[in-house]
Amino acid sequence: MKPYFPSALLLALIAYLGVQALTGQRGLLSGGERDSLLDRRETQLASILEERRDLEVRARYLRTDSLSRDLLEERARAVLGFADPRDYVVRVSATPVSTAASHNS
């Protein structure tokens, strides 16, 4: 049995590395998963960059040298909870849809 042990160990190592090369995290068969993950991350990055651009524009308009009166008024109303007397205010109830549906039945 002694002369076959190194050969068997080498064969087991080659089999293990072969299986990992095919099915491992960076294996040949997991390319589709990596591509879909890359697509999801690129979409997420695009939305984060768009949100950042929007926030940068809002911050630029809130600086004193280029203050936007409309944006300042919008933020003040949102923070303080006030509305202009000429505005139309639509109140939305906080009741869940399932509760409202059961009351109607």
C-alpha positions in Angstrom: 0.0 0.0 0.0 3.0 2.3 0.6 3.8 3.0 -3.1 0.2 3.9 -3.9 -0.3 6.4 -1.1 1.5 9.4 -2.7 -0.3 8.7 -6.0 -3.7 8.5 -4.3 -3.0 11.7 -2.4 -2.0 13.5 -5.6 -5.1 12.2 -7.4 -7.4 13.4 -4.5 -5.7 16.8 -4.6 -6.1 17.1 -8.4 -9.8 16.0 -8.1 -10.4 18.6 -5.3 -8.8 21.4 -7.3 -10.7 20.4 -10.5 -14.0 20.5 -8.6 -13.1 23.9 -7.2 -12.1 25.2 -10.6 -15.5 24.3 -11.9 -17.9 25.0 -9.1 -16.0 27.3 -6.7 -16.7 30.9 -6.0 -14.6 32.0 -9.0 -15.1 28.8 -10.9 -16.1 28.4 -14.6 -19.7 27.5 -13.8 -20.4 30.5 -11.6 -19.9 33.1 -14.3 -23.6 33.7 -14.7 -24.0 34.5 -11.0 -21.1 36.9 -11.1 -22.6 38.6 -14.2 -26.0 39.0 -12.5 -24.4 40.3 -9.4 -22.3 42.8 -11.4 -25.5 44.0 -13.1 -27.3 44.5 -9.8 -24.4 46.4 -8.4 -24.1 48.6 -11.4 -27.8 49.4 -11.2 -27.4 50.2 -7.5 -24.4 52.4 -8.2 -26.3 54.3 -10.9 -29.2 55.0 -8.4 -26.8 56.1 -5.7 -24.9 58.4 -8.1 -28.2 59.9 -9.2 -29.2 60.5 -5.6 -25.9 62.1 -4.9 -26.2 64.4 -7.8 -29.7 65.4 -6.6 -28.4 66.1 -3.1 -25.4 68.1 -4.4 -27.8 70.3 -6.4 -30.0 70.8 -3.4 -27.0 71.6 -1.2 -25.8 74.1 -3.8 -29.1 75.9 -3.9 -29.2 76.1 -0.1 -25.8 78.0 0.1 -26.1 81.7 0.9 -24.4 82.8 -2.4 -27.0 81.0 -4.6 -30.0 80.6 -2.3 -33.1 79.3 -4.0 -36.1 80.8 -2.3 -38.4 78.0 -3.5 -36.2 75.2 -2.2 -35.7 77.0 1.1 -39.5 77.5 1.5 -40.1 73.8 0.6 -37.6 72.6 3.2 -39.0 75.0 5.8 -42.5 73.7 5.2 -41.4 70.1 5.4 -39.5 70.5 8.6 -42.0 72.8 10.4 -45.1 71.1 9.0 -46.7 74.4 7.8 -48.6 75.1 4.6 -49.4 78.3 2.7 -53.0 79.3 3.0 -53.2 79.2 -0.8 -52.0 75.6 -1.0 -54.2 72.6 -1.5 -53.5 70.1 1.3 -54.5 66.5 0.9 -54.4 64.5 4.2 -53.7 60.8 4.0 -54.9 58.6 6.8 -52.5 56.4 8.5 -54.8 53.4 8.7 -53.6 50.2 6.9 -55.4 49.2 3.7 -56.5 45.8 5.2 -58.2 47.6 8.2 -60.0 50.0 5.8 -61.1 47.1 3.6 -62.5 45.1 6.6 -64.5 48.2 7.7 -66.1 48.5 4.3 -67.3 44.9 4.2 
